[in-house]
């Protein structure tokens, strides 16, 4: 009898040890989320990401390897259906996931206008949640708190690590944003245009002067009325810069700017060239700040 009990204890010990040794498998949809999550999981696990470098969530199509990665995950963290329409179709009830745009504790910005355009066959309504919250330091910290609570719910063994990582992340973001406020302050009144309407969180936080955008979504072609209006503003010297994006390189930006003397800059909302390492999210914010500062001087 005692040998049976001993065997049972040994079996239980090895089974528990196996569970403890299994790394909690976290998958994020886009790189900016991966940069945030990896700050929270330092020393516990390394989150994977679905979209490859240079891809845009606005027009991405899942590959079979992506589907497998999703179904193998213990937790999938994504922005929400407002951004990643490709995710909603695959996230069935058997996939544990959290859509951050559905979280009431994050202070989202909202689109509340209809975009005027003249390309036939499209609904130009541009309303609802602005999903690009990762560009807002305030919202990113709120999202980090939500993510930390979720990690603890599903992986309570590492509760202390997650909480300590969150505290360090909050401190580093606050320090970085204080520095960025000083850096950007001299150019806050300098007007500019962006390629697509995706930088509202960063712009509001740092009080920047966005004069408009070419398109509401990067996969939509800008309308002629919009291009004429931007061209006129550039000719009247209302703007210091026009920003394009590495995910989309439309010739239309160059043609509108041509001959006006206005600079062309680049903003990368997807953190394409940011190293996946501790401090990566801070580097992402700093890169955005530097891109604005350089072109708006």
C-alpha positions in Angstrom: 0.0 0.0 0.0 2.8 2.4 0.9 4.6 1.6 -2.3 1.4 2.4 -4.2 1.1 5.8 -2.4 4.8 6.5 -3.0 4.4 5.8 -6.7 1.4 8.1 -6.8 3.3 10.9 -5.1 6.2 10.4 -7.5 3.9 10.5 -10.5 2.2 13.6 -9.2 5.5 15.3 -8.7 6.8 14.6 -12.2 3.4 15.6 -13.7 3.4 18.9 -11.8 7.1 19.5 -12.7 6.2 19.1 -16.4 3.4 21.6 -16.1 5.7 24.1 -14.3 8.4 23.6 -16.9 6.1 24.2 -19.9 6.5 27.7 -21.1 3.3 29.8 -21.3 2.8 30.3 -25.0 1.7 33.8 -25.9 1.0 35.0 -29.5 0.5 38.6 -30.4 -1.0 39.8 -33.7 1.3 42.7 -34.6 4.8 43.8 -33.6 3.9 46.8 -31.5 1.9 44.6 -29.3 4.7 42.1 -29.2 7.0 44.9 -28.0 4.6 45.8 -25.2 3.9 42.2 -24.1 7.6 41.1 -24.1 8.2 43.9 -21.5 5.6 42.2 -19.3 6.8 38.7 -19.8 10.6 39.2 -19.2 12.0 36.2 -17.5 8.9 34.1 -18.1 8.2 33.7 -21.8 9.0 35.2 -25.2 5.8 36.2 -27.1 5.5 35.3 -30.7 4.1 37.6 -33.4 1.9 36.8 -36.4 2.5 39.6 -38.9 6.0 39.6 -40.5 8.1 42.7 -40.6 6.8 45.2 -43.2 3.3 43.7 -43.3 0.2 45.8 -42.7 -2.7 44.5 -40.6 -5.1 46.4 -43.0 -4.6 43.9 -45.8 -2.9 40.8 -44.3 -4.1 37.3 -45.1 -3.3 34.5 -42.6 -1.0 31.7 -43.8 -1.4 28.0 -42.6 1.6 28.5 -40.3 -0.2 31.5 -38.7 -3.3 29.4 -38.1 -1.2 26.7 -36.4 0.5 29.3 -34.3 -2.8 30.6 -33.1 -4.2 27.2 -32.2 -1.0 26.2 -30.4 -1.1 29.3 -28.2 -2.1 29.4 -24.6 -3.2 33.0 -25.1 -3.6 35.2 -28.2 -3.4 39.0 -27.7 -4.7 41.1 -30.6 -5.9 44.7 -31.1 -9.4 43.9 -32.2 -11.6 43.5 -35.3 -11.4 47.2 -36.1 -7.8 46.6 -37.2 -7.3 42.9 -37.8 -10.3 41.7 -39.7 -8.4 38.6 -40.6 -8.3 37.5 -36.9 -12.0 37.5 -36.2 -12.6 34.6 -38.6 -10.1 32.3 -37.0 -10.6 33.0 -33.3 -13.1 30.4 -32.4 -14.3 29.5 -28.9 -11.4 27.0 -28.4 -8.8 29.8 -28.8 -8.2 31.7 -25.6 -7.7 35.4 -26.7 -8.1 39.0 -25.6 -9.2 41.7 -28.0 -7.9 44.9 -26.5 -10.4 47.2 -28.2 -13.1 45.5 -26.2 -11.6 46.6 -22.9 -13.4 49.4 -21.1 -10.4 50.3 -19.0 -8.5 51.7 -22.0 -9.3 55.3 -23.0 -9.8 55.0 -26.7 -10.2 57.7 -29.2 -13.1 57.5 -31.6 -13.6 58.4 -35.2 -16.8 60.4 -35.5 -16.9 61.7 -39.0 -17.6 60.6 -42.6 -14.6 60.8 -44.9 -15.3 62.7 -48.0 -13.9 60.9 -51.0 -14.7 60.3 -54.6 -13.6 56.7 -55.3 -16.6 54.7 -56.4 -17.9 51.6 -54.7 -16.6 52.2 -51.1 -18.3 53.1 -47.9 -16.4 56.0 -46.6 -17.8 56.0 -43.1 -14.9 56.4 -40.7 -16.3 56.0 -37.2 -15.9 53.9 -34.1 -12.8 53.0 -32.1 -9.5 54.2 -33.4 -7.5 50.9 -33.0 -4.0 52.4 -33.2 -3.8 52.8 -29.4 -0.3 51.5 -29.1 1.0 54.9 -30.3 -0.5 56.5 -27.2 1.7 56.2 -24.1 -1.3 56.5 -21.8 -3.3 53.9 -23.6 -0.4 51.6 -24.0 0.1 51.6 -20.2 -3.6 51.0 -19.7 -3.4 48.1 -22.2 -0.3 46.8 -20.3 -2.3 46.6 -17.1 -5.1 44.7 -18.8 -2.6 42.3 -20.4 -0.8 41.8 -17.0 -4.1 40.9 -15.3 -4.9 38.5 -18.1 -1.4 36.8 -17.9 -1.8 36.4 -14.1 -5.3 34.9 -14.6 -3.9 32.2 -16.9 -0.4 31.8 -15.5 -0.7 32.6 -11.7 2.6 30.8 -11.0 4.4 33.9 -12.4 2.2 36.6 -10.8 5.1 38.3 -9.0 7.2 38.4 -12.2 4.4 39.9 -14.2 3.6 42.6 -11.6 7.3 43.5 -11.3 7.7 43.8 -15.0 4.6 46.0 -15.3 6.0 48.4 -12.7 9.3 48.6 -14.6 7.5 49.2 -17.9 5.4 52.0 -16.4 8.5 53.7 -15.1 10.4 53.5 -18.3 7.5 54.8 -20.4 6.9 57.7 -18.1 10.6 58.7 -18.2 10.7 58.4 -22.0 7.5 60.4 -22.6 8.8 63.2 -20.3 11.9 63.4 -22.5 9.8 63.3 -25.7 7.6 66.2 -24.5 10.7 68.4 -24.2 12.0 67.2 -27.6 8.7 67.8 -29.5 7.7 71.0 -27.8 9.5 73.3 -30.3 7.5 71.8 -33.3 4.0 71.4 -31.8 2.7 74.3 -33.9 4.2 73.1 -37.1 1.6 71.7 -39.4 1.9 68.4 -41.4 0.0 65.8 -43.3 0.1 62.1 -42.8 -0.5 59.3 -45.3 -3.3 57.6 -43.3 -5.3 58.6 -40.2 -3.5 56.4 -37.7 -1.5 58.7 -35.4 -4.2 60.3 -33.3 -3.0 58.9 -29.9 0.6 60.1 -30.3 -0.5 63.4 -31.7 -3.0 64.1 -28.9 -0.6 63.1 -26.2 2.2 65.3 -27.5 -0.1 68.1 -28.8 1.1 67.9 -32.4 -0.5 69.9 -35.3 -1.9 67.4 -37.8 -3.5 69.2 -40.7 -5.0 66.1 -42.4 -4.4 62.8 -44.1 -4.4 61.3 -47.6 -6.7 58.4 -46.7 -8.6 57.0 -43.8 -7.1 53.5 -44.4 -3.8 52.8 -46.2 -5.5 50.3 -48.5 -7.9 52.9 -49.8 -6.8 55.2 -52.7 -7.0 58.9 -51.9 -9.7 60.8 -53.6 -9.1 63.6 -56.0 -10.7 66.2 -53.8 -8.4 65.3 -50.9 -5.3 65.5 -53.1 -6.3 68.9 -54.5 -6.9 70.2 -51.0 -3.6 68.9 -49.7 -1.7 70.3 -52.7 -3.3 73.7 -52.2 -2.3 73.7 -48.5 1.3 72.8 -49.4 1.5 75.5 -52.0 0.3 78.0 -49.4 3.1 76.9 -47.1 0.7 75.8 -44.4 2.7 72.6 -43.8 6.3 71.8 -42.9 6.1 68.1 -43.8 4.2 65.2 -45.5 4.7 61.8 -43.9 4.6 58.5 -45.8 4.9 55.0 -44.4 7.2 52.1 -45.2 4.3 49.6 -45.5 2.9 51.7 -48.3 4.9 53.8 -50.8 2.3 55.5 -53.0 3.7 57.6 -55.8 0.8 60.0 -55.0 2.7 61.4 -52.0 5.6 62.4 -54.2 3.4 63.9 -56.9 1.4 66.0 -54.5 4.6 67.3 -52.8 6.5 67.9 -56.0 7.6 71.5 -56.5 6.2 72.8 -53.2 9.5 72.7 -51.3 7.8 70.7 -48.5 9.8 67.9 -46.9 8.7 64.3 -47.0 9.2 62.2 -43.9 8.5 58.6 -42.9 6.4 57.4 -39.9 6.4 53.7 -39.2 3.4 52.7 -37.2 4.3 49.0 -37.2 7.8 49.3 -35.6 9.4 47.5 -38.6 13.0 48.3 -37.8 12.8 48.2 -34.0 14.7 45.4 -32.4 12.8 42.8 -30.5 14.5 43.2 -27.2 13.9 44.8 -23.8 13.2 48.5 -24.3 11.9 47.9 -27.7 8.6 49.7 -27.1 10.5 52.7 -25.7 12.7 52.7 -28.9 9.5 52.7 -31.0 8.2 55.8 -29.2 11.6 57.5 -29.6 11.7 56.6 -33.3 8.3 58.2 -33.8 9.4 61.3 -31.9 12.6 61.6 -33.9 10.7 61.2 -37.2 8.4 64.1 -36.3 11.1 66.3 -34.9 13.4 65.8 -37.9 10.8 66.6 -40.5 9.0 69.4 -38.7 12.1 71.6 -37.8 
